[in-house]
Amino acid sequence: MPHPQRSVPQSALADLADIPATGRWVRSGSARLHILDYGGDRTPLVILPGISSPAVTMDFVARELTDLVRPLVVDIRGRGLSDGGGTYTLEEYAEDTEAVVSGLRLERPLLFGHSMGARIAAVVAARGKVPLAGTVLGDPPMSGPGRGPYPTSLDAFLGQLAEAERGTDAGSVARAWPRWPRREQELRARWLSSCSREAIAATHRGFETEDFFDWWPSVPGPTALLYGADSPVVTAAGAAEAAAVQPSAALTRVPDAGHMLFWDNPPAALGALRETLRRMPA
């Protein structure tokens, strides 16, 4: 039986009306990419979400940063309103991010990525093809060749996606993510079906075939890494290795949070991100 195509329910599109951002579009090769731009004249901060997180799901983070930066949240290729297709490798995602920076004429932006987005931010910074003011990585997957597997299985991701494709609600999401704020459970229920099955599968495969540590030592400063105190993705050993190979990076441990930093402990994670951004060049 063929799998359903990506879909964005009418109720999900209505969410965009409540978000204080303007939708913008850029082209990366043949793909059109959608960005939520929160505006203002401060330093741009390009926000790159995780493997199954469309841009709208980072709204609660972005709107808390507008007094410090101009947040721009990207619908990563194959998620949200952005086109799918391609290889979904780290370097392709990096090319997309470079296209966002160039296409929107962002002058020396900051990059912040969570999970998959943190890996992408590291690759963009290490490639050095667009000038950046700095990078902040939130709990980047450190799995890879010769390392332990990513702690969430592909079957778990695809099972959640199948549930969303059939139609789900915040109560069902709460069974998997009981600590999340209710609004974030609702957005997850409405927007997960916008994610491409192929994109999730290819990215998950990349978590175990593309090594974060191939790029991290080459990320220029200033750079910082936030990780959850209870994260199974960035373990204490992983954080120690990250600090050892990139001694100039500022590492911050977010208390009482797992991998989903901002969803697990919003005040502490937002406070850590805000403090990190304050230390970055304006």
N, C-alpha and C positions, 0 to 999 in steps of 0.2 A: 504494500500500500504506500503510495507516495506521501511524503510529509507535507503539511500545509505550508503555503508560502508565507513570507513575512507579512505581518499585518499591523496596522495601527488603528485600533477602534476609535469611533467618533468620540467616545468618552475620554480617550487619551489625548486626542487633539485639543479637546476643550481645556485640558490642563495648561496648555501653552498660553491661554488668555490670562491666566492668573500669575504668570511669571514676568517679572520686571526686566525683560530682556528682549532684544530685537533679533529675529532670525536672519542670519547671513549665510551666503553660499559661496564656496570656492570650488574650483575644479582641480583635481589631481589626476593627471592622465585622462582617462575616460570617465572617471567617477566624480560625481558631484557630492560635496561634503557640506553638511549643515552644522552651523555654529550658533550657539546662544550668546549674544554679546550684551553684557550688562552696562556698557557705556561708561562715560566719564573720561577725564583727561589724565588719569593717573597711569602708572606703569602697567602695560598689559600683562595679564597673567593667563596663559593658555592652560586650561584644565583638561586633562586626558583621563577619562573614566576607565573602569575595569571591564573585564571580559563580557559581562552581561548587563552592563549599566549604560543605557542611553543618557544623553546629556541632561535631560530633564530630571533625572534622579540625583544629580549633583546640585540642583538648584538651591537646596537648603544650606549647602556649603558656600556656593558662590555669593548668595545675597548677604552673607555675613562678612564678606570681604570687601565690599564696595567702598568703604571708607579708607582702605589701604591701597587697592589696586583696581584695575579695570578687568574684571573676570570675563573670559571667553571660554565657554564649555563646548567641546567638540563632540558631535555624534561620530564616534569612531566608525570607519568603514564597516558596513554590514550591521550597523545598529541604528536605532532611532530613525531619523529621516534621511540619513546618508545612504548613498548607493552601496550595494555589495559588489562582489566579484573581486577577482585578483587572487593573490597567493596568501594573504593574511599573515605575512611574515613580519618580524620586527622591522626589517629595513623598509618594507613597503609601508608599514604604518608610520615610520619615520619620514618617508617621502611625503606622505599625506600631511603630516604635521608641518613640515617645511613649506608645503604648498599653502597651508593656512596662514603661516607667518608672512609669506611673500604675497599671497593673494589679498590679504587684508592690510598690507603695508604696515605691519606691526614693527615698531622700532625697538630693538633690543628687549623683547619681552622676557618675562620670567616663565618658566614651565613648572607646572605641578601635575604629577600623575599619581593615580592610586592603582595599585595592583598591576594589571596589564599596562595601564597608562604610565605607571612608574618605570616599567621596563622600556616603554617607548621613549619617555623623556630622557632616559640615560643614553639611548642610542642616538637621539637627535643631538644631544649635547656633545657626545663623543665624536660624531661625524663632523661637527663644526661647519655645516653648510649654511646655517643662518646664525647671525649674531644673537646671543642671548645674554641677559643680565644675571642669570642664575637658574638653578634647578632645585626642586624639592621633590623627593620621592617618598610616596606613602606605601609602606609595606609591599615592596616589589617581590614577586615570586623569585626565589633563589634556587629553585629546582633546575635541573639541567642534566646534560650527559655526565654520568658517573656520580650523580648526586641522588638524593632521595626523590621519590615521586611527588608531584604536586598533591597536597593533602585532600583535595576535593576531586572525586573521580569525574570523568567525562559523563558517565551514566547519570550521575547526580545532576549535573548541569542540564543534560538533555531531558531528564525526567521533569525538572522544573519547567523547562521550555515547553514540553508537551502539555503539561497542565495548563500553562498560560495560553497555548494555542486552542485548547478545548474551551477555555473560559474559566477564570479563577477570580478570587476576591481577596481582600486584605486578611480575612480570617484564615484562609488557607496559607497565605504567605507567612502569617504569624506563627504557624506551626513549625515552619523551618527557621524563621528569624524572629523569635519571640521578643527580643530586646529592642527591636527597631521602633522608632516613632511611628504612630499610626499612619501619618501622611506618607511616610516612605514605604510602608507596606502597601498602601493603596496605589502609589505610583508604580511600584514593582509589579503589582497585579495587572495594571493597565498597559504597561510599556514593554514587558519582557517579550511579548510575541513579536515586537519589532526587530528582535535580534535574529540574525541569520544562523541557522543550524550549522551551515558550513563554516561560518566565521568562528563560532564557538568551538567547533571541533578542531579546526586548524590552529586556533590560538592555544587551545589546551595541549595539542600536540607540541606546539612550540615551547610551552612551559617545560617540556621534558627533552627537547632537542636543541633549543637555543639557550646558551648559558649566559645569564645576567653578568657573571664575572668576566666574560670576554669583553664587556663594555665598561663596567663600573670603574676600573682603575684609570680609564682614559677620560672620564668625565671631568671637565675643567671646573675650577671653583669660580664663584662660590656655589657649593652644593650642600644639601642637607638630606637626611634620611629620617623619617618618622616611622616607628613600628609599634605594634601593639604588644603590651606586656604579656598577653596570653595568646599571641598569634602563633598558629602552627605553620605559617608561611615564612615569617622571619623569626626563626628561633634565636635563643640566646647565642648559640654557636654561629648562626648565620650573621647576626649583628656584629659579633666579635670579628668574624672574617671580613665583613664589609669595612669595619673600622681599621683593620690592619692593612688592607690593600689601598685604602683611600683615607690616609690619616688627616687630611685637611677637612674632611666632611664633618659636619655637625650632626651627631646622632641624638635623637630624642625618643625616649621610651614613653609611650602613652599608657597610663595606668588603666586597669580595669577595661581593657579593650582587646579584642581578638583582631583578626585580619580586617574586618569591616570597621575600621577606626571610627569614622564619623557616625555610623549607624549604631555602633555598640556603646560609645561614650561621647556623645556630641560635644558637651562643654569642654572636656579635656582635650579632645582631638582638635577642635576648632581653636582652642587656646594655644595649643602647641603650633599649629599652622600659622596663626596670626603672629606669634612671637618670632617664628622662623622668618616669615616675610618681612617683619620689621627690621631684621638684621641684614636683609638683602639690599643691594644698592637701589636707590630710587631711580 
